[in-house]
């Protein structure tokens, strides 16, 4: 159910008003990552949901249109065509899944298989783009002490982490993702060749870099390295720090 944020409301107070936890509210409203709810905006109350409900895109943060080295047009096309397109496809696929023929399910080809494959691909596309856009719009530099200490602990030094993350960004066909892996409670830089290829289960993303050509082609043509440079200049480390504070063991 949508809720119109009023003056004086906070994430905590809205959750409290309904006797619910902040975590559920934040999970259903990824646009609130790293900031407070603002009067006049609409948030989704997940405990009041109608079933099944459609997913909605997060709003385009105006900070993303003023990045250093990544143009507003590049971001607009990436956000409005690619990201919103994945949101729409998730909804379309789930609509079709309501009536898809389960009896004919088959691993070589079937309508049901096509829809389920598409659902995984599109939903990962939605979530990875939300992580990516949410961790952009800052002023780069280095993370705060807690995350910095964790990078030093797991990679030897900040410099070695950054060198490895940049290399993953150059080697990947889709994404470079700094993640906490539940398996060993350690940070890793993981490589994804597409949204649904290379995803390591039970990992918690801390910093996400999109290296698909659509993320930089307007600004840099086929030159990916200067785009990765620009990404580092615009990281919103406080968002990554909050992700780490939420899940981090160190
Ligand atoms: Fe993308």
Boltz pocket constraint, residues with backbone or C-beta under 6 A from the ligand:
constraints:
  - pocket:
      binder: B
      contacts: [[A, 78], [A, 82], [A, 129], [A, 210], [A, 212], [A, 214], [A, 215]]
      max_distance: 6.0
